Amino acid sequence: MADQLSYLFSTRTSKVLAEKIAQYYGQELGKINFQEFSDGEFEPVLDESVRGGRVFLIGSTFPPADNLLELLLMIDAAKRASAKSITVVLPYFGLARQDRKDKPRAPIGAKLVANLLTAAGATRIMTMDLHADQIQGFFEIPVDHLYASSIFVDYIKSLNLDNLTIASPDMGGAKRAKNYAGHLGAEVVIAYKERKKANVVEEMFLIGDVDGKNVVLIDDMIDTAGTLCKAADILMEKGAKSVRAMATHGVLSGKAYENIENSKILEVIVTDSIPVKNNLSSKIKVLSCAPLFADVMKRVHEHQSISSKFII
């Protein structure tokens, strides 16, 4: 059993998700007083005592950078308020695509964010579907890396699709697709893409047979949806019966909503790790990750195992 009180707080942009998490957790969100200055500076102040307790700070660090800074200031506030432990709950870990130095004079943004969170005072990180699993190694504190597979697999099963095939829109997601396929007893196909610059796919080729198959594309995030829509086009051209797409994080920038709405994709399923304007496309369905995070947060607080949450 837990030997200390727990407190839940949220950044402003993740408030809707945080309220759902708090509801499943069985505790109200703590109050934060945000002071804003005319030049854009802001100061979050925890409006209740957290001395000696376990603090959960919930906030996805998607752009703009203010979201990350707000979270860092909240961590610092909790540390200076004498919280015994500070668990940072990051449904979406921003800058995760910058996980390596793949060109001269490039930063490793994911490592920088890890350093900032630790330096601010975080004692534990809880996140979901990192762009690269090895980002966990950027931290010198415990990391609970959750997977949306526990949400998506049940949904895929509920569709009762015959001739189900799991597809990866790129080579990097091949392992993820293989894991889903193994759990669902499905086949795997992979789309091989070549880029000339970020967010622009130059060419794409399909590895595998999809003729007469109901295909589900699996990815960790959807940004402009260019890759996803191009993959769907190729799958349909190769004889796929239907194409659906699932991605944990609906970044959905640029012309993403327009691309999805005009694509051959039947349905796009994402989680609410990032606020999604699903009213902009009739094809977008949002599944909540709140029950998953609430359950794991409660298990962590009560010093229980969370291994049962890793189904893939």
N, C-alpha and C positions, 0 to 999 in steps of 0.2 A: 504493500500500500504506500501511497505518497506520504512523505513526512513533512511536506511544506505546502503552502498555498500556491495556487496558480493564478496568473493574470493574463488576459488576452487584450492586445491592442492592435490597431490596424492603421496602415497608411491611408491617406484619403482616396487614392485611386483604386485601392483594393477593398474598399469598405463593403461593397455588396457581397463579394465572396466571403470576406471575413465575418460578416453577420450570419451567413449560412453556416460557416464553420463553428461559430460560437453557439448557434442554435443546436447543432448536432453534438457539440462538446458538452452542452448543458450549462453554459455560463455566459453571462452578458459580456460584451466588449467593454474594456475599461475606457474611461473618458480621457481625451487628450485635448488640451487647449492650444490651438494653432494661432500664433501671433504673426501677422504678415506686415512687412514694411513696404513703403511705397516704391522702393527700388527692386522689389521682387524677392528680397531676403525673407525667410520664414523661420520660425522657432517653434518646434513641437514640445509642449510641456506635459508630462504625465500628471493627470489631475487626481491621482490617488496614490497612497503609499504602497510601495512594492518591496519594502525592506525585508530581506531574508526569503523572498519568494521566488518561484519559477515564473519568468516572464516569457510569453510567446508573442513575438512581434510579427504580424502577418503583412506581407507586402511584396508584390511582384515588381521586379526592377526593369520593366520595359521602358523604352524611351518616352519622354525626354529624361535627361539625366537628373532632373529634380526628384524623380521617384526614388532613385538610388540615394541621393543626398538626404532626402527626408527620412529614409530608413536608417541611414548611418547616424543621423542626429538623434533618432529615437533610441537606438542602441546605446549611444553615449549617455542619453538621459537616464535610461534604466540602470546603466552601470554606476552612474554618479548618485543614483537613488538607492544604492546598496542592494540591488537584486542579487540573489544568490546564484542564479543561473539565467542566461538569456538565450533562448532558442529562437533563431530567426527562421521564419517559415516563408520560403520563397517558392510559391507555386510555379512561377516562371523566373529563371535565373538569366538576367540580361547579360549581354556581351559573351554568351556562351559559344558563339560561333568563332570568337577569337581565342581559340584554345591552343594555338601553336604558332610558331613563327614560320609561315610558309612563303615568305618573300623577304628580301633584304630590308632592314630598317623598319620592320613592322612590329607593333606592340603585341603583347599577349594579354588582351583585355580581361579574359576570364580569370587569369592569375592575379591581375591587379585588383579586380573586384573581391576575390577571395582574401587578399591581403587587407583590403580596406575594411571588410566585414569583421575580420579577426582583430585588427588594430582598434576598431571602434569598441570592441568588448563582447562580441558574440562568443558564446561558449558551446553552441551546437547549431548545426545547419540542417534544415529539413527542406527538401526540394523535390521536383518531379521531372522525370525525363530530360536530363541534361543532354545538350547537343552531342556531347562526347563523355562517356563514362569516366574517362581518366581525369576529368575536372575535379572529382572527389579528392584526388591526390594533391591538389593545390592547397588543401586545407590541412592544418595541424590540429584541428578540433574534430569531434565526431560529425559525420555527415550521414543523414538518413536519406537515401536516394530512392524515392518511390517511383512506381511505374503506372501509367494510365491503363496499362493492359488489364488491370483488375476491373477497370470500368468498361473498356472497349470490348473485351472478350464476351462478356455477358450480352452486350448489345448485338454483336455479330451473331451469336447463337440465337437470339430472339428473332432474327430475320429469317431463319430457316431456309437459307439459300442452298439450292442444289448446285453441284459442280463448283463448289467454292474454291477460289484461288486467291492467295495473298500475294500482293505485288509490292515491291519497293520502287519508288520513283528514281532512285540512284543507287550506286554501288555501296555508298556509305551506310545505307539502311538495310543492307542485305541480311545482316545478323538479326536485326529486329524482326524483319519479315519472316525469316526462318523460324524464329522462336514462336511467333504467332501461329504460323502454319503447323508447327509441331503440336501445339496445344489444341488446335482445332481440327487436326487430321486433314489438312488441305495441302495443295501443291503450292509451289513458289515460282514467281517470275520476277525478273529484275530489269528495270529500264536503265540503260547505260547512257549517261549524258556527258556532253562536253560543253564547257563554258568559255567564253572569251572575257567576260567580266561578271561581277556579282549581279545576281537577279536576272541574268540574261542567258538563256540556254541556246547554244548554237546548233547542236545536233543531238539526236536521241535515238537509241536503238533498243530493241526488245530482246531479252534473253529468256526463252521459254515459250510454251504454247498456251494460248488463251482462247482458242476457238470454242465457242459454245459455253464458255465459263462465266460465272458471276464473280467479278473481280473486286477485291477490296484493297485499295492502296493504303499503305501504312507509312506514316512519317512522324517525326517529332514536332515539326512546326510547319505552318503554312504562312509564308510571307506575302509575296505578290501573287502567289498561286500560279505563276507561269509554268514552273516545272510540272506541277500537278496536272494542270489542264493539258499540257503537251503530252504527258504520259497517258492521260485518259484518251486523247485523240488517237494515239498509236494503238492502244489496247482495243479500241472499238474498230479501228481499221483492220486489225488482225483477227477480228471475229468474236470479240468478247460480247457476251449477252447483255451485261450491264457493268457499270463501273461506279463504285462508291469510294470515298476517300475519308480516312480518319487521321487526325493529327492532334497531338496533345495540346499544342499552343497555337491559338489562332491569332497570329500577329496581324495578318490581313492589312497590309499597307499598300500604298499606291492604288493600282486598279484591281486589287484582289477581288472585291465584291463583284465588280463588273465581269472580270475574267471567269469567275465561278458561275455566275448566272448565265453567261453565254457559252459555257462549256458543255461537253457531253457527259459530264459527271452527274449522276442521278441524285446524289446526296453527299454533303460534306459534314462530318461529325467532328466537333472539337470540344475541349473542356472549357470551363470558365476561369482558367488560370490567368487569362487576360480578358478584360471586358470586351465582349463581342457585340457588334451592332447587327444581330441576326435578322433584323427587320429590313436590311438592305438587300438581302437575297433569300428567296423562298427555299433555297436548297440547303441552307445552313441550319444544322441542329446542334444545340449545346447541351452537353451532359455535365453535371456538376461534379467537381472533385472534392467538394466540401466534406461529404461523409468519410472519404478516405483520409483526408488530413485530420479531421476531428478524431477519428478512431486512433490514428497513429500518435497524435499529440497526447491523447489520454493514456495510451499504453506507455509512452515515454515518461510521462509524469508519474505514473504508477510503477515504473521500473519493470515493465513487462516486455516480453519478446514481441517483435514486429515482423518476424520472418514469415508468418502466414500471409502477409500482405504482398509478398513477392511471388506471384503466380507465374510470371515469365521473367 
